Amino acid sequence: MADSMVKAFARQGRALQAKGRPLDDGALAEVEALLAGMPKSRDLLIEMLHAVQDRFGALHARHLKALAEWLSLSEAEIFEVASFYHHFDIVKEGEAAPAPLTIRVCDSVSCMMAGGEALRARLAGLVDPARVRIVPAPCIGACAEAPAALVGRRLVGRADAETLAALAAGPMPEPLRPAYEDFAAARANGRYALLEAGLSGQISRDQAIATLSDAGLRGLGGAGFPAGRKWAVVRSQPGPRLMTINGDEGEPGTFKDRLLLEATPHALLEGALIAAWAVEAEAIYLYMRDEYPAVLAILAAEIAALAASGLPGLVPIHLRRGAGAYICGEESAMIESLEGKRGLPRHRPPFIAERGLFGRPTLNHNVETLAWVPEILARGAEWFAGQGVRGAKGLRRFSVSGRVREPGMRLMPAGSTARELIEACGGMAEGHVFRGYLPGGASGGMLPASLGDLPLDFGRLDEVGCFVGSHAVVIFSDRDDPKAIARNLLAFFTHESCGQCTPCRLGTEKMTALLDRPSPDRALIADLDQVMRDGSICGLGQAAPNPVRSLLRFFPEALS
């Protein structure tokens, strides 16, 4: 029967051949040689994709097929992960590879106000497109140095087209690693003494958790959940437990974690190890955004130095590199990414404290939260709690950018106001008058200068429909168009939606179209706003309408 079927197909002129892309033995050999020292583990897929792209300049179809073969995964699984992340360049058969060098010019709100679009347009006329690809990029964490760009792996702040073009014409740019407190200096400055106190029994786990609770330390990545309560919940879950660190600081206007890590990385590492000890986590996974190449280099060096130090009681710290997806700042999406998958937010419950990374109870914190842990344990709960003003507790690292004279990170009491932050930054920029501000980055809404004396702390802006999130404050002036700012923020959310849920995927696009109408339909916008809040899986879709809602409420004159 088989022979007769073959003859029948042949009579019809149909060639019998295997389905799918054929395996290129040369590409397989290249992948095997490149990844020889890496375990064949699915959770390392994104690290492997980075390795392939770093080596060959792109993800060519032949290498994706070879990687699928090497990992014993389907090509579809490899492709769906690679195509999800903005920083991977997939090249199919017959397609041209991208130019050897990519310049990413930031187009998020602070850089937009500083002329990022004009910078990108001028740069296009100064470089050879065969050698240099210019792409717009969402926030790269250099808002205080706007306009900013990444030339290959090198961050350039306060950029001009001529400087970028000159840099692109030379050798392939590498990250510039700033001077920082390395492991030897950290030990000399007394770091890891609190970890040793915990490991030796001078401080108990219960005491550490109680101190954080009394201090009022909250999650400073945006959610504001009480840290001590989170530790207690995770510790109450059956082991084995894990810990994750969310270094995917992608909220437009936010850059505090980058500056902290470029100066004192061991503040984070000691805080993380103390937290892991307190909840008895077996390992730490540190997820760092790809837009921070200098930070990645610093952390790789210092984690290695820490591991080689001989300090007792250290748990493994695994550094993982993101690939350009704002959604991975959401904790469950980050965990999916750490498992080598697309960064799609999970449905909750269960929460990650119950079932997180690899199905285990997981403690997750952002960088700044953990950096405060050793100092709070050393100086006491009363010290930290007493630093706040207007009923708030603690200190905050505010990222301040936009139309101020001296933008940057400002260490201020929790509960400080926008006007106080402007004063701390030397006042408004020359010739600019305070008109409004973003109290919490792209997702926190927009407020007018008349509300510039509101305390910036968790829950204090609810009445005006805004929130502080990660404490990214962007100041704008009488020279800026609030509608253009709102549209820029909405475009960011449209670009960064993971596409998993329809209210977010289509709602961000529809909201943009409604905003672009000569006379926006307020009732229709309000209806869409509610649908997005009620139907979106995660905070991205729920918060995406905030800029437009604030625009309609506080800046109606900008719509006329």
C-alpha positions in Angstrom: 0.0 0.0 0.0 2.8 2.4 0.8 4.4 1.9 -2.6 1.1 2.6 -4.3 0.6 5.8 -2.3 4.1 7.0 -3.3 3.4 6.3 -7.0 0.0 8.1 -6.7 1.7 11.2 -5.3 4.4 11.0 -8.0 1.8 10.8 -10.7 0.2 14.0 -9.4 3.6 15.7 -9.6 4.0 16.1 -5.9 7.4 15.8 -4.4 7.7 14.0 -1.1 9.8 16.0 1.4 10.1 16.5 5.1 8.1 19.3 6.6 9.8 22.3 8.3 13.1 24.0 7.9 16.0 21.6 7.2 18.8 21.5 9.8 22.0 23.2 8.9 24.8 21.1 10.2 27.2 24.1 10.2 24.8 26.2 12.2 24.3 23.4 14.7 28.1 23.1 15.1 28.3 26.9 15.7 25.5 26.8 18.3 27.0 23.8 20.1 30.5 25.4 20.3 29.0 28.7 21.5 26.8 27.2 24.2 29.2 24.3 25.2 29.5 25.5 28.8 25.8 26.2 29.3 23.4 23.6 30.7 20.7 22.5 28.3 18.0 24.0 30.5 14.8 25.7 29.2 15.0 28.5 31.7 18.2 29.6 30.1 16.6 30.1 26.7 16.8 33.9 26.7 20.4 33.8 27.9 21.1 31.5 24.9 19.3 33.8 22.5 21.4 36.7 23.8 24.6 34.6 23.3 23.7 33.8 19.7 22.7 37.3 18.8 25.8 38.8 20.4 28.0 36.4 18.4 26.3 36.5 15.0 24.7 40.0 15.1 21.2 38.7 14.8 19.0 35.5 15.2 19.3 33.9 11.8 16.7 31.2 11.0 19.4 28.6 10.7 20.6 29.2 14.2 17.1 29.2 15.6 16.6 25.8 14.0 19.9 24.6 15.4 19.1 25.9 18.9 15.7 24.1 18.8 17.6 20.9 17.9 20.2 21.4 20.6 17.5 22.1 23.3 15.1 19.4 22.0 12.4 22.1 21.7 10.1 22.9 18.8 11.1 25.7 16.5 7.7 27.3 17.3 8.7 27.5 21.0 12.0 29.1 20.2 10.5 31.6 17.7 7.6 32.7 20.0 10.1 33.6 22.7 12.6 35.3 20.5 9.9 37.3 18.7 8.3 38.6 21.9 11.3 40.7 23.0 12.2 43.9 21.3 16.0 43.5 21.4 16.1 40.3 19.4 16.4 40.6 15.6 15.1 37.6 13.8 16.4 37.2 10.2 14.5 34.7 8.0 15.9 33.0 4.9 16.5 35.5 2.1 16.3 38.5 4.4 19.1 41.0 5.0 20.6 41.1 8.5 20.3 44.4 10.3 23.3 46.8 10.2 26.2 45.8 12.4 25.6 48.7 14.9 22.2 49.8 16.3 21.7 53.2 17.9 18.6 53.4 20.0 17.4 56.9 20.5 15.0 57.3 23.4 11.6 58.7 22.5 9.9 58.6 26.0 8.5 61.6 27.7 11.6 63.3 29.1 13.6 62.7 26.0 10.7 63.9 23.8 10.6 67.2 25.7 14.4 67.5 25.3 14.2 67.1 21.5 14.7 63.3 21.0 12.7 63.2 17.8 14.8 66.0 16.2 17.9 64.2 17.3 16.9 61.0 15.6 16.0 62.8 12.4 19.3 64.7 12.2 21.3 61.6 13.1 19.8 59.7 10.1 21.6 62.1 7.8 25.0 61.7 9.4 25.5 57.9 9.4 25.9 55.2 6.8 22.7 53.0 6.9 24.7 50.0 5.8 26.7 50.2 9.0 24.3 51.9 11.4 20.6 51.2 12.2 18.7 54.0 14.0 15.6 52.9 16.0 13.3 54.8 18.4 13.4 53.2 21.8 11.3 53.4 24.9 12.8 54.7 28.1 16.5 53.6 28.6 16.8 54.9 32.2 18.7 58.1 31.4 15.9 60.6 31.8 18.0 63.0 33.8 20.4 63.2 30.9 17.8 63.7 28.1 18.0 63.3 25.2 19.7 60.0 25.6 20.7 57.1 23.3 22.4 53.7 23.4 25.1 53.4 20.8 25.5 49.6 20.7 26.0 48.8 24.4 27.2 52.3 25.4 24.8 54.8 27.0 25.2 58.4 25.9 23.4 61.1 27.8 22.8 64.7 26.7 23.4 63.4 23.2 23.8 65.4 20.0 23.7 63.9 16.5 27.4 64.7 15.8 28.6 63.0 18.9 26.6 59.9 18.2 27.7 59.8 14.6 31.4 60.1 15.6 31.0 57.4 18.1 29.3 55.1 15.5 32.1 55.7 13.0 34.8 54.3 15.4 35.3 50.9 16.9 32.3 49.1 18.2 31.3 51.0 21.4 31.4 49.1 24.7 29.8 50.0 28.0 31.6 52.6 30.1 31.8 51.3 33.6 31.7 54.1 36.2 33.8 54.1 39.4 31.9 52.2 42.1 32.2 50.6 45.5 33.6 47.1 44.7 33.6 44.1 47.0 36.9 45.0 48.7 35.7 48.6 49.4 32.3 47.3 50.5 33.9 45.0 53.1 36.1 47.8 54.3 33.0 50.0 54.7 31.3 47.4 56.9 29.0 45.8 54.4 27.8 42.2 55.0 28.2 42.7 58.8 24.4 42.6 59.1 24.3 39.4 57.1 26.9 37.8 59.3 24.9 38.9 62.4 21.9 37.0 61.0 23.8 33.9 60.1 25.5 33.8 63.5 22.3 34.2 65.4 22.8 37.7 66.7 19.7 38.7 64.8 16.8 36.3 64.5 14.6 36.0 61.4 11.6 37.1 63.4 13.5 40.2 64.6 14.5 41.2 61.1 10.9 40.9 59.8 9.5 42.8 62.8 12.1 45.6 62.3 11.2 46.1 58.6 7.5 46.1 59.5 7.9 48.7 62.3 10.1 50.8 59.9 7.3 51.0 57.4 9.5 49.9 54.5 7.3 49.2 51.4 8.0 47.9 48.0 9.5 50.8 46.1 9.2 49.3 42.6 5.7 50.7 42.4 3.2 48.6 44.3 4.1 49.7 47.8 3.3 46.4 49.5 4.7 46.3 53.1 8.1 44.5 53.0 7.9 42.9 56.4 4.4 41.5 55.7 5.7 40.1 52.4 8.6 38.3 54.1 6.3 36.8 56.7 3.9 35.5 54.0 6.7 33.9 52.0 8.3 32.4 55.0 5.0 30.8 56.1 4.8 28.9 52.8 6.2 25.3 52.6 9.7 25.1 51.2 11.7 25.0 49.1 11.5 28.8 48.5 13.2 31.1 46.0 13.8 34.8 45.7 13.8 37.1 42.7 15.0 40.7 42.3 13.2 42.9 39.8 15.8 45.1 38.1 13.7 45.8 35.1 13.3 49.5 35.8 11.4 50.3 32.6 8.9 52.9 33.8 9.5 56.1 31.8 11.0 58.7 34.1 12.6 56.2 36.4 16.4 55.8 36.7 17.1 55.6 40.5 18.0 51.9 40.5 20.5 52.4 37.7 22.3 55.2 39.6 22.2 53.1 42.8 23.8 50.1 41.2 26.4 52.1 39.3 27.6 53.4 42.7 26.9 50.9 45.4 25.9 47.5 44.0 26.7 45.7 47.3 23.9 47.6 49.1 21.6 45.6 46.9 23.5 42.3 47.2 23.7 42.4 51.0 20.1 43.4 51.3 19.1 40.5 48.9 21.2 38.0 50.9 19.6 39.1 54.2 16.2 38.8 52.7 17.0 35.3 51.3 18.3 34.3 54.8 15.1 35.7 56.5 12.7 33.7 54.3 15.1 30.7 53.9 15.3 31.0 50.1 17.6 28.5 48.4 18.7 30.8 45.5 18.3 34.4 44.2 17.5 35.3 40.6 18.4 38.8 39.7 16.6 40.0 36.5 18.3 43.1 35.1 17.1 45.1 32.1 19.2 44.9 28.9 19.2 48.7 28.6 21.7 48.8 31.5 24.8 47.2 30.0 27.2 48.9 32.5 25.1 47.7 35.4 25.1 44.2 34.0 28.9 44.2 33.8 29.2 45.6 37.3 26.9 43.0 38.8 28.6 40.1 36.9 31.9 41.1 38.3 30.7 41.7 41.9 28.6 38.6 42.2 31.6 36.6 41.1 33.8 38.4 43.7 31.2 37.8 46.4 31.0 34.1 45.5 34.8 33.8 45.7 35.1 35.7 49.0 34.6 32.7 51.3 31.8 34.5 53.2 29.8 31.8 54.9 26.1 31.1 54.3 25.9 32.6 50.8 23.1 31.3 48.5 23.7 31.3 44.8 22.8 34.5 42.9 21.9 34.0 39.3 22.1 37.1 37.1 19.7 37.1 34.2 19.6 39.6 31.3 16.2 40.9 30.1 15.6 41.6 26.4 13.6 44.8 26.1 10.1 44.3 27.4 8.5 46.8 29.8 5.9 44.2 30.8 8.6 42.2 32.5 8.6 44.8 35.3 5.3 43.1 36.3 6.4 40.4 38.8 4.7 37.4 37.3 5.7 38.4 33.7 9.3 38.6 35.0 9.0 35.1 36.4 7.8 33.8 33.1 10.8 35.4 31.5 13.1 33.9 34.1 11.7 30.5 33.1 12.7 31.1 29.5 9.2 32.1 28.2 7.4 35.1 26.8 6.8 37.7 29.5 3.1 37.2 29.8 1.5 38.2 33.2 -0.1 35.3 35.1 -3.6 35.2 36.3 -3.9 35.6 40.1 -4.4 33.9 42.4 -2.2 32.1 43.1 0.2 34.9 43.9 3.9 34.4 43.5 4.4 34.3 47.2 2.5 31.0 47.1 3.6 29.7 43.6 6.2 31.7 41.8 9.4 30.9 40.1 9.5 27.2 39.0 6.3 26.7 41.0 7.9 27.6 44.3 7.0 30.2 46.9 8.9 33.3 45.8 9.9 36.5 47.5 10.2 39.3 45.0 11.6 42.9 45.6 12.9 45.7 43.5 16.4 47.1 43.8 15.8 50.1 46.0 13.7 48.2 48.5 16.5 45.7 49.2 19.2 48.4 49.3 17.4 49.9 52.4 17.4 46.6 54.3 20.9 46.6 55.8 20.7 50.3 56.8 17.3 49.8 58.5 18.6 46.8 60.4 21.7 48.7 61.4 20.0 52.0 62.4 16.7 50.8 63.6 13.0 51.0 62.7 12.4 54.3 64.5 15.2 56.0 62.5 13.8 55.0 59.1 10.1 55.6 60.0 11.0 59.0 61.4 12.5 60.3 58.1 9.1 60.8 56.4 7.0 64.0 56.5 3.3 64.7 56.4 2.4 61.3 57.9 4.6 59.3 55.6 7.4 56.9 56.7 10.9 56.6 55.4 13.2 58.0 52.7 12.7 57.8 49.0 15.0 58.0 46.0 13.0 60.2 43.6 13.9 60.2 39.9 13.3 63.8 38.8 13.5 64.8 35.2 12.0 67.3 32.7 12.0 71.0 33.0 14.1 71.5 36.1 17.5 73.1 36.3 19.4 70.1 37.7 17.5 66.9 37.0 18.7 63.7 38.8 18.0 61.4 41.7 17.1 63.1 44.9 17.1 61.4 48.3 14.1 63.0 50.0 11.6 62.2 52.8 8.6 60.2 51.8 5.7 62.6 51.5 7.8 65.4 49.9 6.0 67.5 47.3 6.6 68.2 43.6 7.5 71.8 44.5 10.0 70.6 47.1 11.6 68.4 44.5 11.8 71.3 42.0 13.5 73.3 44.7 15.9 70.4 45.4 16.8 70.4 41.7 17.7 74.1 41.6 14.3 75.3 40.5 12.7 75.3 37.1 14.9 75.5 34.0 15.7 78.9 32.7 12.7 80.5 31.1 10.2 77.8 32.1 7.2 78.1 34.4 5.9 75.1 36.3 2.7 73.9 34.6 2.3 70.3 35.7 4.0 67.0 36.5 3.8 63.2 36.3 3.9 62.0 40.0 4.6 58.4 39.1 6.1 58.0 35.7 4.0 57.0 32.6 1.3 55.2 34.5 0.8 57.5 37.5 -1.3 60.1 35.8 -0.7 63.9 35.3 -1.3 66.7 37.7 -1.4 70.5 37.3 1.0 72.9 39.1 -2.0 73.9 41.3 -1.7 70.5 43.0 2.1 70.7 43.3 1.9 70.7 47.1 0.3 67.2 47.5 2.5 64.7 49.5 4.0 62.1 47.2 3.5 58.8 49.0 1.5 55.6 48.5 -2.2 56.1 48.6 -2.0 59.9 49.1 -3.0 60.7 45.5 -6.0 58.4 45.2 -8.5 61.2 45.4 -7.1 62.9 42.3 -6.9 59.6 40.4 -3.1 59.3 40.4 -0.3 57.4 42.2 3.4 57.7 42.9 4.4 54.2 41.7 8.2 54.1 41.5 8.5 57.8 42.5 9.4 58.9 38.9 8.5 62.6 38.8 8.6 64.4 35.4 8.2 68.1 35.5 6.7 70.0 32.5 6.2 73.7 31.9 4.2 76.3 30.1 6.2 75.5 27.0 5.0 71.9 26.9 1.7 70.6 25.4 -0.1 68.3 27.9 -1.9 66.6 25.1 1.4 65.7 23.4 2.7 64.3 26.7 -0.4 62.2 27.2 -0.2 60.9 23.7 3.5 60.0 24.1 2.7 58.0 27.2 -0.2 56.3 25.5 2.0 55.4 22.6 4.4 53.8 25.0 1.7 51.6 26.5 0.5 50.6 23.0 4.0 49.6 22.1 4.7 47.7 25.3 1.4 45.8 25.6 2.2 42.1 25.7 -1.0 41.5 23.7 -2.3 38.7 26.0 -5.6 40.4 26.8 -7.9 42.2 24.3 -8.9 45.2 26.5 -5.2 46.2 26.8 -4.0 45.2 23.3 -6.8 46.9 21.4 -7.8 49.4 24.1 -4.5 51.2 24.0 -4.8 51.6 20.2 -8.4 52.7 20.4 -7.6 55.2 23.2 -4.9 56.7 21.0 -7.4 57.1 18.1 -10.0 58.7 20.3 -7.4 61.2 21.7 -6.4 62.1 18.1 -9.9 63.2 17.2 -10.4 67.0 16.9 -13.0 66.8 19.6 -12.4 63.7 21.8 -15.6 61.9 22.9 -15.4 62.1 26.7 -18.2 59.5 27.2 -16.6 57.0 24.9 -13.2 57.5 26.5 -14.6 57.0 29.9 -16.4 53.8 28.8 -13.1 52.4 27.3 -11.2 53.5 30.4 -13.5 51.4 32.6 -13.4 48.4 30.2 -9.5 48.5 30.3 -9.4 48.7 34.1 -12.0 45.9 34.6 -10.8 43.5 31.9 -7.0 43.8 31.7 -5.0 41.1 33.4 -2.2 43.3 34.8 -1.4 46.9 35.8 -0.2 47.9 32.3 -3.7 47.8 30.8 -5.4 49.0 34.0 -3.1 52.1 34.2 -2.7 52.9 30.5 -5.7 55.2 30.4 -4.5 57.3 33.3 -2.7 60.0 31.2 -5.8 60.6 29.1 -8.1 60.6 32.1 -5.9 63.2 33.8 -5.7 65.2 30.7 -9.5 65.5 30.4 -9.8 66.3 34.1 -7.0 68.8 34.7 -5.9 70.1 31.3 -9.1 70.5 29.3 -7.7 73.6 27.7 -5.1 71.5 25.9 -7.8 69.8 23.9 -9.2 72.9 22.3 
